[in-house]
Amino acid sequence: MINLSVKLNDWTLKNPVIPASGTFGYGLEFSMLYDLNVLGAFSTKGTTWEPRVGNPLPRIAETASGMLNAVGLQNPGAQAVKSLYFPAIRRVFSDKLIVNVGGHDEESYIKAVELLSDDPIVGAVELNISCPNVKAGGMAIGTDAGLAAGLTAAVKKVCRCQLIVKLSPNVTDIAAIARAAEDAGADGISLINTLLGMAVDYRTGRPIIANTYAGHSGGAIKPVALRMVHQVAKAVKIPVIGMGGVETAEDVIEFMSVGATAVMVGSKNLTDPFVCKKIIERLPSVLQELGTDDINTVRGRAL
Amino acid sequence: MLKTADFVIAKNRALNQNVYEMVLTGAADFSVAAGQFVNLSLPGKFLRRPFGVCDYTADSITLLYKVAGGGTADMAAMAAGTVLNVMLPLGNGFTLGAIPAGTGDVLLAAGGTGAAPIYCLTKTLIERGFRPRVALGFNGRDDAFYLAEFRALAADVEVYSVSGELGEKGFPTRALEKEPGYYFACGPQGMLDAFAGTGLPGQLSYESRMGCGFGVCMGCTMVTRKGARRICADGPVFLAEDILL
């Protein structure tokens, strides 16, 4: 019997595979495609205290081995998520989920975390201080160790479950930001959010994305993500959740090898909605090939 | 039920210099309706590409596409026999039940490759006993296509061209000069805005760059009178009365 279960502190996940925020909605569309209970957990669409309609179109562009998005945290607001979405998710998913929380100032983050972390369906809050597509909050906080620490500490006081801080790769020293979040009370770190990028139409000479800059994701960013997860795993003692261009079971093993305890799958969910289920089904045979019956033994081999 | 399945290109032919028709055959256990779309996975491209269904049989779908970038240029070069992964059916089709009972004059208007879903709708409405008026708009003679196919449906077909070298000069909005009882429109944003601006009852089909096509990425949202709606999952067809101009 092969063990796929991993532990995020005192929370045991049946496997390390977690659909990443922004690529899985609130799980409801996917619940019509496969049984969500095969997943270790899933991370919700970035949720803010106030409802947001997001940025103008176009928000999406193709890149070499990846994509750009500038959605801008479109979501129905924390109250609607708690009262309408959580009960609907409960009917199709019996484990706990990760709720991704965004904000535009400290107060808006605190109000959303206070409301959402109180629900028993929530195993962890993923604090989004790394969204590149909003004017205030988001990446502005995650690229400054002092601001990141301040917000983490403030939110930690009201958070009734684990607090995972999601980091931006758009920094010079990611380990310093990770240590700042850990020192401020974070229970875990997830990374990387999207890399700030841009696409231009050579015919018009204009940006393709209405918002000009956008978040780059997909297979193209995997080498950057592996390097940053490696750096952070060496810098902190709390669990690290790795992501960035994960498309296969082998990718999951690579991220665990650089120190990740669990792994998020992002953009690939959009082009292959069954990818997480496929990865989970394939993990045992990859572990067999490696000659181990416990996925935890692959963690940190590259550290 | 949304699924992904491998289809084989049975036919891929140029209709003019830029517009192509592709027929894909595959497993027969799928359903599509007029106004719905499919999302094609192309070799070497990360994102799928959405296309409105032009026609379908029990085991095939026909798409029309205009070469607009690298993905569609690749498609134009694909040979019969090539396998493509298709996600389908996507979006909500046209709501035929919304046509008020006794409406005599139903107008179906298409601009450019908006003709694809309008062809499917024309066929469906005729099968159901309607006698729709079809208005097709093109830039000029060189980029027209599917005129014979529409006329073969025995529909009342009006043709408009911006250059005036084919049919009547102007946009298909000119078909509104004879006010319809109800309309369906698919085409460029300006054309859809013009139709919605008339205040007449009807339905409009939108297009957008999409991340997923099935409602999870929020990459194709438009704000309507009912709030933010996803073109892929809440549309691509919207009631004219819900459109914010």
Interface residues (C-beta under 8 A of the other chain):
Chain A: G22 T23 F24 G25 E29 F30 M32 L33 K45 V53 G54 L57 P58 R59 I60 A61 E62 T63 S65 G66 M67 N69 V71 Q74 G218 G219 S267 N269 L270 T271 D272 P273 F274
Chain B: M1 L2 T4 S41 K45 F46 L47 R48 G70 G71 M87 S208 R209 M210 G211 C212 F214 G215 V216 C217 M218 G219 C220 T221 M222 V223 G227 A228 A233
